[in-house]
């Protein structure tokens, strides 16, 4: 089995010499913390146990007691925890979680869901030895309900899916089959049917079956994101995984959060505590975009998985059954007739019809009532709600053309919008958008781009707007050649590098590019995403980076764009509307799933919070913002939920 930890046995190990080094580091006034942390983090846990024995033999003292006396705070907690065996460390974590005021359920969940049968067996014995009580009895006394029962099941290691490879592989296949049959993931079913700590425990078990390293990558991210740091969680994971799978966790972390675990720890901690954690982490995966050899294999497999996985794209808005365009046209007219406007009726009709059905409603409105539906909607609605409803009533090509126009008109250019649209549309969609732009604005889209942008960025956009990307599967031989050309370009002058990247990234088919990026890792030991971020700048960097992200996982790319549109102060309403409208009949269900997995909050919840914040910031003008929120949620949630009346309103 390949070693995936970051801490291994030190060569030429001499426990007596190490014991003396530690004794000298703590002798006299003060202590040499640097010497302590460097030694402790460069020895395996088994070697640390030998050092403890040698320390007692040589100096007649308990090493852990001396460390507790000399060190303080989080640094002391981290070093002392490193000196315990894994079983005794887990036992202490469980004991601390159930004793005292309150229960740390999240600690119980993390430990119990992620440990193997042997690790749990060893922990149970260590708990009995250290505390003189039975771990199962202590957990039973401090928990309740189904949560308690599941913890006991895990403790007794009766659960067959505790990480036996054939069983885990089988269960992953079961989860995939479940999603195809039920059109919902096992995780989503757990969330809808369970609640509280029992829900969190079952989700953790499922996540560990899918990928233990990814489970811990998410836990580490949550421990450091936002204000403050969950130091106990950070310490527990960094210690417990340092000799098991820290390299895999690091790679999962960077692949998911586009930042190395090393840099996040560096930014979020300080002093000797930080230095110790960084030693356990083992290295910075962001440096020059290079991988450690084992991590390069993971990245290679990730691109391979991206190339072979067949993702079923799922919309959230589908054609309405028993559709009657004339009845809908009459209902919309009634909603806008007289004083006031019945926005709820407008929202319900527009969000529960496909775009093709909306076009039929427009025609029926004109033929039956002699009125232009779009003009009536514009006169009755306002601000973001108007933009959203009108966007949904346009054809996809008309909407894209309008969004491109908005991105370039007036002072300044919304380069991110230009990139997002051109990078993610198919050749057919780009051709239709070009025609719609010409019809609407009497000017070619290419001419508009050339007059509003410049340099290599302009050339990239012009290349994409041709809608001439190759189609079809990857050509393996050509992909290898393309990967080598990109690798050679990384050593060229900046202009030459960007032109070579453009000639490949803007023209090759998506399946082919996946193979190219996979082979790029193999021939360079570098990550194409990190190379772009490190070696390029400005809009050119953003464009190439968007292409790579979209090629790897387009729903994930859109989930990230939505998050950026809503995070921080203020909301980028145009980006929010643009993505929700353009993807609701293509892959918004997939985007929702990626959003939830990455940000640990549903897109649905984010829209509620962010659009309510907008309403408060607009002098409590809650009606437009509240309706915008309601409407975006209607687009976000699946049509099955809508048909059952489960779309929340504000």
C-alpha positions in Angstrom: 0.0 0.0 0.0 1.4 3.4 -1.0 2.2 5.7 1.9 0.1 8.9 1.7 1.1 10.6 4.9 3.5 13.5 5.5 5.1 12.2 8.6 7.2 9.0 8.4 9.9 7.3 10.4 13.0 9.4 10.6 16.2 7.7 9.3 19.0 7.0 11.6 16.7 7.3 14.6 18.2 7.5 18.0 15.6 7.8 20.8 18.1 8.5 23.5 19.7 11.4 21.6 16.2 12.8 20.8 15.3 12.5 24.5 18.4 14.5 25.4 17.7 17.1 22.8 14.2 17.6 24.3 15.5 17.7 27.8 18.0 20.4 26.9 15.4 22.4 25.1 13.3 22.6 28.3 16.2 23.0 30.7 16.8 26.3 32.5 14.7 29.5 32.1 12.4 29.4 29.1 12.3 26.7 26.5 13.6 26.2 22.9 10.2 25.8 21.3 11.7 25.7 17.8 13.8 22.7 18.7 10.9 20.9 20.3 8.5 21.4 17.3 11.2 20.5 14.7 12.0 17.3 16.5 8.5 16.2 17.3 7.1 16.8 13.8 10.0 15.0 12.1 9.5 11.7 14.0 6.7 9.2 13.5 4.3 8.4 16.3 5.9 5.1 17.0 9.3 6.8 17.3 7.8 9.4 19.7 6.7 6.5 22.0 10.3 5.3 22.0 11.4 8.9 22.9 9.0 9.0 25.8 10.5 5.7 27.2 14.1 6.9 26.6 13.3 10.2 28.4 12.0 8.4 31.5 15.0 6.0 31.5 17.6 8.8 31.0 16.1 11.5 33.2 13.6 9.8 35.5 10.8 12.2 34.4 7.6 12.0 32.4 8.2 13.8 29.0 4.5 14.7 28.5 4.3 16.2 32.0 7.4 18.3 31.2 6.0 19.4 27.9 2.7 20.5 29.6 4.7 22.5 32.2 7.0 24.2 29.6 4.5 25.0 26.9 1.2 26.9 26.8 -2.0 27.4 24.9 -2.7 25.9 21.5 1.0 25.0 20.9 1.1 23.0 24.1 -2.2 21.2 23.2 -0.8 20.3 19.7 2.6 19.1 20.9 1.2 17.0 23.8 -1.4 15.5 21.5 1.3 14.5 19.0 3.0 12.5 21.8 0.0 10.3 22.4 -0.6 7.1 20.4 -3.4 7.4 17.8 -5.7 5.2 20.0 -5.2 7.3 23.1 -5.5 10.5 21.2 -8.9 9.4 19.8 -9.9 8.2 23.3 -9.1 11.6 24.8 -11.0 13.4 22.0 -14.1 11.3 22.7 -13.7 11.7 26.5 -13.5 15.5 26.1 -16.5 15.5 23.8 -18.8 13.7 26.3 -17.6 15.0 29.6 -18.1 18.4 31.2 -20.8 20.9 30.2 -22.5 20.1 26.9 -21.5 17.5 24.3 -19.3 18.1 21.2 -21.4 16.1 18.8 -19.4 17.2 15.8 -16.3 15.6 17.3 -18.1 12.4 18.0 -19.4 12.4 14.4 -16.0 13.0 12.8 -14.2 10.4 14.8 -16.8 7.7 14.7 -17.6 8.1 11.0 -14.1 8.1 9.7 -12.2 5.4 11.7 -11.7 1.8 10.6 -12.9 -1.1 12.6 -9.3 -1.7 14.0 -9.0 2.0 14.9 -12.3 1.9 16.8 -11.3 -1.3 18.6 -8.0 0.2 19.7 -9.7 3.4 20.8 -12.3 1.5 22.9 -9.4 -0.3 24.7 -7.4 2.9 25.2 -10.5 4.7 26.6 -11.0 1.9 29.2 -7.3 2.0 30.2 -7.1 5.8 30.4 -10.4 6.6 32.1 -11.5 3.4 33.8 -14.9 3.5 32.2 -16.6 2.0 29.2 -16.7 4.3 26.1 -20.1 2.9 25.0 -21.7 3.6 28.3 -20.3 7.2 28.4 -21.7 7.9 24.9 -25.1 6.4 25.8 -25.3 8.6 28.9 -24.5 11.7 26.9 -26.5 11.3 23.7 -30.0 10.3 22.8 -32.3 9.0 20.1 -31.2 7.6 16.7 -28.0 9.6 17.0 -27.1 7.5 20.0 -28.1 4.2 18.4 -26.0 4.9 15.3 -23.0 5.8 17.4 -23.3 2.5 19.3 -23.6 0.6 16.0 -20.4 2.2 14.8 -18.7 1.6 18.1 -19.6 -2.1 18.0 -18.2 -2.2 14.4 -21.2 -4.1 13.1 -21.5 -1.7 10.2 -20.2 -3.6 7.2 -19.3 -0.4 5.3 -16.6 0.7 7.6 -14.0 1.0 4.8 -13.5 -2.5 3.6 -12.5 -1.8 0.0 -14.9 -4.2 -1.9 -17.9 -3.1 0.3 -17.0 0.6 -0.2 -16.8 0.2 -3.9 -20.1 -1.6 -4.0 -21.8 1.1 -1.9 -20.5 3.9 -4.1 -22.2 2.0 -7.0 -25.3 1.7 -4.9 -25.3 5.5 -4.3 -24.9 6.2 -8.0 -27.7 3.8 -8.9 -29.9 5.4 -6.2 -29.4 8.8 -7.7 -30.3 7.6 -11.2 -33.5 5.9 -10.0 -34.7 8.5 -7.5 -33.3 11.5 -9.4 -31.8 12.7 -6.1 -28.6 11.9 -4.3 -28.5 9.8 -1.2 -27.1 12.9 0.6 -30.2 15.0 -0.4 -32.5 12.2 0.7 -30.8 12.1 4.1 -31.2 15.9 4.4 -34.8 15.7 3.5 -35.7 12.8 5.7 -33.5 13.3 8.8 -32.5 16.2 11.0 -30.1 17.3 13.6 -27.1 15.3 14.8 -28.4 12.1 13.3 -28.6 13.7 9.9 -25.0 15.0 10.3 -23.8 11.6 11.4 -25.4 9.8 8.4 -24.1 12.4 6.0 -20.6 12.0 7.4 -20.7 8.2 7.0 -21.8 8.6 3.4 -19.1 11.2 2.7 -16.5 8.9 4.2 -17.7 6.1 2.0 -17.3 8.4 -1.1 -13.9 9.8 -0.1 -12.3 10.0 3.4 -9.7 12.5 2.2 -12.4 14.8 0.8 -14.4 14.5 4.0 -11.4 15.7 6.0 -10.6 18.4 3.4 -14.1 19.8 4.0 -13.7 19.6 7.7 -10.4 21.4 7.6 -11.9 24.2 5.4 -14.8 24.7 7.7 -12.5 24.8 10.7 -10.7 27.8 9.3 -13.1 29.7 7.1 -14.9 32.8 8.4 -14.2 34.6 11.7 -12.2 32.6 14.2 -10.6 29.1 14.0 -12.0 25.8 15.3 -8.6 24.9 16.7 -9.6 21.6 18.3 -10.9 20.4 15.0 -7.8 21.6 13.2 -5.4 20.0 15.7 -7.3 16.7 15.7 -7.4 16.2 12.0 -3.8 17.4 11.3 -2.5 14.9 13.9 -4.8 12.0 13.1 -4.2 12.1 9.4 -0.5 13.1 9.2 0.7 9.5 8.9 -2.3 8.2 6.9 -3.6 10.3 4.0 -2.5 14.0 4.5 -1.2 14.1 0.9 -4.6 13.1 -0.4 -6.4 15.5 1.9 -4.1 18.3 0.6 -4.9 17.5 -3.0 -8.6 17.3 -2.3 -8.4 20.6 -0.5 -6.7 22.4 -3.4 -8.9 20.8 -6.1 -12.0 21.9 -4.2 -11.1 25.3 -2.8 -8.5 26.5 -5.3 -6.1 27.2 -2.5 -3.5 25.0 -0.8 -4.2 23.7 2.7 -0.7 25.0 3.6 -1.6 28.6 2.7 -4.9 28.5 4.5 -3.2 27.3 7.7 -0.5 30.0 7.1 -3.1 32.7 6.8 -5.3 31.5 9.7 -2.8 30.7 12.5 0.4 32.2 14.0 3.6 31.6 15.9 5.0 28.2 16.9 1.5 26.8 16.6 1.4 27.7 12.9 4.9 26.3 12.3 4.0 23.0 13.8 0.8 22.7 11.8 2.7 23.6 8.6 5.3 20.9 9.4 2.4 18.4 9.7 0.9 19.6 6.5 4.2 18.9 4.8 4.4 21.4 1.9 2.7 24.1 -0.1 0.9 22.7 -3.2 0.5 26.2 -4.6 4.3 26.7 -5.2 4.8 26.9 -9.0 1.8 24.8 -9.5 3.9 21.7 -8.8 2.6 18.5 -7.2 4.4 16.0 -5.0 4.8 12.8 -7.0 2.0 11.0 -5.3 -0.3 14.0 -5.5 0.4 14.3 -9.2 -1.0 10.9 -9.5 -4.2 12.0 -7.7 -4.5 15.1 -10.0 -3.9 12.8 -13.1 -6.7 10.5 -11.9 -9.0 13.5 -11.2 -8.7 14.6 -14.8 -9.1 11.0 -15.9 -12.3 10.9 -13.9 -13.5 14.1 -15.4 -13.0 12.6 -18.8 -14.7 9.3 -18.2 -17.6 10.3 -15.8 -20.9 10.6 -17.6 -22.8 13.4 -15.9 -26.5 13.6 -16.5 -27.3 17.3 -16.8 -30.6 18.1 -15.0 -32.6 21.3 -15.3 -34.9 22.7 -12.6 -37.5 24.1 -15.0 -39.3 21.7 -17.4 -42.2 22.0 -19.8 -45.5 22.3 -17.9 -48.0 19.5 -18.4 -51.4 20.3 -19.8 -50.0 23.6 -21.2 -52.6 26.1 -22.5 -50.8 29.2 -23.9 -54.1 31.1 -24.3 -55.2 30.6 -20.7 -51.7 31.7 -19.5 -51.9 34.8 -21.7 -55.3 35.7 -20.2 -54.0 35.1 -16.7 -51.0 37.3 -17.3 -53.2 40.1 -18.7 -55.5 39.9 -15.7 -52.5 40.0 -13.4 -51.4 43.4 -15.0 -54.9 44.9 -15.5 -56.2 47.7 -13.3 -54.5 49.2 -10.3 -51.5 47.3 -9.0 -49.9 44.2 -10.4 -50.4 40.6 -9.2 -46.6 39.8 -9.2 -47.2 36.3 -7.6 -49.3 35.2 -10.6 -46.7 36.4 -13.0 -43.9 34.7 -11.1 -45.8 31.4 -10.8 -46.7 31.3 -14.5 -43.2 32.3 -15.9 -41.2 30.1 -13.6 -43.3 27.0 -14.3 -43.2 27.1 -18.0 -40.3 26.2 -20.3 -38.8 28.8 -22.5 -40.4 27.3 -25.6 -43.8 27.5 -23.8 -43.1 31.2 -22.8 -42.6 32.0 -26.5 -46.0 30.5 -27.2 -47.5 32.6 -24.5 -46.0 35.7 -26.1 -47.6 34.8 -29.4 -51.0 34.0 -27.8 -50.8 37.3 -25.9 -50.3 39.2 -29.2 -52.9 37.3 -31.2 -55.7 37.2 -28.5 -55.2 40.6 -26.9 -53.4 42.6 -29.6 -50.7 43.6 -27.1 -47.0 43.1 -26.7 -46.4 41.0 -23.6 -42.8 42.2 -23.2 -43.9 45.9 -23.2 -46.6 45.2 -20.7 -44.3 43.4 -18.3 -41.7 46.2 -18.5 -44.3 48.8 -17.7 -45.7 46.8 -14.7 -42.5 45.5 -13.1 -39.4 47.3 -11.9 -35.7 46.9 -11.1 -34.3 43.4 -10.6 -37.7 41.7 -10.8 -38.3 43.2 -14.2 -34.8 42.2 -15.4 -35.4 38.6 -14.3 -38.9 38.2 -15.7 -37.9 39.8 -19.1 -34.8 37.6 -19.1 -36.9 34.5 -18.8 -39.3 35.7 -21.5 -36.5 36.2 -24.1 -35.2 33.2 -26.1 -31.9 31.9 -24.9 -30.1 33.5 -27.9 -31.8 36.8 -27.3 -31.0 36.7 -23.6 -27.3 35.9 -24.3 -27.1 38.7 -26.9 -28.6 41.2 -24.4 -26.2 40.1 -21.7 -23.2 40.6 -24.0 -24.5 44.0 -24.9 -25.0 45.0 -21.2 -21.5 43.8 -20.5 -20.0 46.2 -23.0 -22.3 49.2 -23.0 -21.7 52.4 -20.9 -18.7 53.2 -18.8 -16.5 50.2 -18.2 -16.7 46.6 -19.4 -17.9 43.5 -17.4 -15.1 41.2 -18.6 -16.2 38.4 -16.3 -19.6 38.3 -18.0 -18.0 38.2 -21.4 -15.8 35.4 -20.3 -18.6 33.4 -18.6 -20.9 33.5 -21.6 -18.4 32.7 -24.3 -16.5 30.0 -22.4 -19.6 28.0 -21.5 -21.8 28.2 -24.6 -21.8 25.5 -27.3 -21.0 26.3 -31.0 -24.7 26.2 -31.8 -25.6 28.6 -28.9 -22.8 31.0 -30.0 -24.0 31.0 -33.6 -27.6 31.7 -32.4 -26.3 34.5 -30.1 -24.4 36.1 -33.0 -27.5 36.2 -35.1 -29.6 37.6 -32.3 -27.1 40.3 -31.6 -26.9 41.3 -35.2 -30.8 41.4 -35.4 -31.2 43.4 -32.2 -28.3 45.9 -32.5 -27.5 46.0 -36.2 -23.9 45.3 -35.5 -21.9 42.1 -35.3 -20.9 40.8 -31.9 -17.4 40.3 -33.1 -17.1 44.0 -34.0 -18.6 45.0 -30.7 -16.0 42.9 -28.8 -13.1 44.3 -30.9 -14.2 47.9 -30.2 -14.5 47.3 -26.4 -11.5 45.1 -25.6 -7.9 44.9 -26.7 -4.7 42.8 -26.8 -4.6 39.1 -26.2 -7.9 39.2 -24.2 -9.6 40.6 -27.3 -8.1 37.8 -29.5 -9.3 35.1 -27.0 -12.9 36.5 -27.1 -12.8 36.8 -30.9 -11.6 33.2 -31.2 -14.4 32.0 -28.9 -17.1 34.1 -30.6 -16.5 32.3 -33.9 -18.3 29.3 -32.4 -15.7 27.0 -34.2 -14.6 24.8 -31.3 -13.8 21.3 -32.5 -16.3 18.7 -31.5 -16.0 15.0 -30.9 -13.9 12.7 -28.6 -10.3 13.1 -27.6 -7.5 12.2 -30.0 -5.0 10.5 -27.7 -1.9 11.0 -29.8 -2.8 14.6 -30.6 -3.6 15.2 -26.9 -0.1 14.1 -25.9 1.3 16.5 -28.5 -0.9 19.4 -27.3 0.1 18.7 -23.7 3.8 18.8 -24.6 3.3 22.1 -26.6 1.6 23.7 -23.6 4.5 22.4 -21.4 7.1 23.9 -23.7 5.1 27.2 -23.9 5.4 27.5 -20.1 9.1 28.2 -20.6 8.6 30.7 -23.4 8.1 34.5 -23.4 4.8 35.7 -22.0 3.3 36.6 -25.4 4.3 33.3 -27.0 2.9 31.4 -24.0 -0.5 33.1 -24.2 -0.7 32.7 -28.0 0.1 28.9 -27.7 -2.5 28.5 -24.9 -5.1 30.3 -27.0 -4.4 28.1 -30.1 -5.2 25.0 -28.0 -7.6 26.1 -25.3 -9.9 28.1 -27.6 -10.2 25.5 -30.4 -10.0 21.9 -29.1 -13.1 20.0 -28.1 -14.0 19.7 -24.4 -13.3 15.9 -24.3 -10.0 16.5 -26.0 -9.0 19.3 -23.6 -9.7 17.0 -20.6 -7.2 14.5 -22.0 -4.7 17.3 -22.8 -4.9 18.7 -19.2 -4.5 15.1 -17.9 -1.4 14.5 -19.9 -0.1 18.0 -19.0 0.1 16.8 -15.4 1.9 13.7 -16.5 4.6 15.3 -18.5 5.2 18.4 -16.3 4.2 17.4 -12.8 2.4 20.7 -12.7 -1.3 21.7 -12.5 -2.6 23.7 -15.5 -4.8 25.8 -13.3 -2.0 26.8 -11.0 0.3 27.6 -14.0 -2.3 29.9 -15.4 -2.8 31.6 -12.1 0.9 32.0 -11.5 2.3 32.8 -14.9 -0.5 35.0 -16.4 -2.4 38.0 -15.2 -5.5 40.2 -15.7 -8.3 39.3 -18.1 -6.2 36.8 -20.1 -5.6 34.8 -16.9 -9.3 34.9 -16.0 -10.3 33.7 -19.5 -8.0 30.8 -19.6 -8.7 29.8 -16.0 -12.5 29.9 -16.8 -11.9 27.6 -19.8 -10.1 25.1 -17.7 -12.6 25.2 -14.8 -15.5 24.8 -17.3 -13.8 21.9 -19.1 -13.2 20.1 -15.8 -16.7 20.6 -14.3 -19.0 23.2 -15.8 -21.7 23.0 -13.0 -18.9 23.6 -10.5 -17.7 26.6 -12.4 -21.2 28.1 -12.3 -21.6 27.3 -8.6 -18.4 29.2 -8.0 -19.6 32.2 -10.1 -22.9 32.2 -8.1 -21.0 32.2 -4.8 -18.9 35.1 -5.9 -21.9 37.0 -7.0 -23.5 36.8 -3.6 -20.6 36.7 -1.1 -19.3 39.8 0.7 -21.0 43.2 0.8 -23.6 43.6 -1.9 -24.8 41.2 -4.6 -23.9 41.2 -8.2 -27.5 40.9 -9.3 -26.7 40.9 -13.0 -24.5 37.8 -12.6 -27.0 36.1 -10.4 -29.9 36.7 -12.8 -27.7 35.8 -15.9 -26.7 32.4 -14.5 -30.1 31.5 -13.0 -31.9 32.3 -16.2 -29.4 30.7 -18.6 -29.0 27.5 -16.7 -32.4 26.7 -15.3 -33.3 24.5 -18.3 -29.9 22.9 -18.7 -28.0 22.0 -15.5 -29.2 24.2 -12.6 -29.9 21.0 -10.5 -26.3 20.0 -11.0 -25.1 23.5 -10.1 -27.2 23.4 -6.9 -25.5 20.2 -6.0 -22.0 21.5 -6.6 -22.8 24.7 -4.6 -24.0 22.7 -1.6 -21.0 20.4 -1.6 -18.5 23.2 -1.9 -20.0 25.9 0.4 -21.9 23.7 2.9 -25.0 25.8 2.3 -27.7 25.4 -0.3 -28.0 27.8 -3.2 -31.6 28.1 -2.1 -30.6 29.4 1.3 -27.9 31.7 -0.1 -30.4 33.4 -2.4 -32.8 33.9 0.5 -30.2 35.5 2.6 -28.5 37.6 0.0 -31.6 39.0 -1.7 -33.1 39.9 1.7 -29.9 41.8 2.5 -30.4 43.6 -0.8 -33.9 44.5 0.2 -32.7 45.9 3.6 -30.0 47.9 1.9 -32.5 49.5 -0.4 -34.2 51.4 2.3 -36.5 48.5 3.3 -38.1 48.4 -0.2 -38.9 44.8 0.6 -41.5 44.2 -2.2 -39.2 44.2 -5.2 -36.3 42.5 -3.4 -38.6 40.0 -1.7 -40.2 39.1 -5.0 -36.8 38.8 -6.6 -35.8 36.4 -3.9 -39.1 34.4 -4.3 -38.6 34.3 -8.1 -35.0 33.2 -8.0 -35.9 30.4 -5.6 -38.6 29.3 -7.9 -36.1 29.0 -10.7 -33.6 27.3 -8.3 -35.8 24.6 -6.9 -36.8 21.7 -9.0 -40.1 21.5 -10.8 -41.1 18.6 -8.7 -40.9 20.7 -5.6 -42.8 23.5 -7.3 -45.6 21.2 -8.3 -46.0 20.2 -4.6 -46.2 23.8 -3.5 -42.9 23.6 -1.6 -41.3 26.7 -3.1 -41.0 29.1 -0.2 -42.2 32.7 -0.5 -41.1 35.7 1.5 
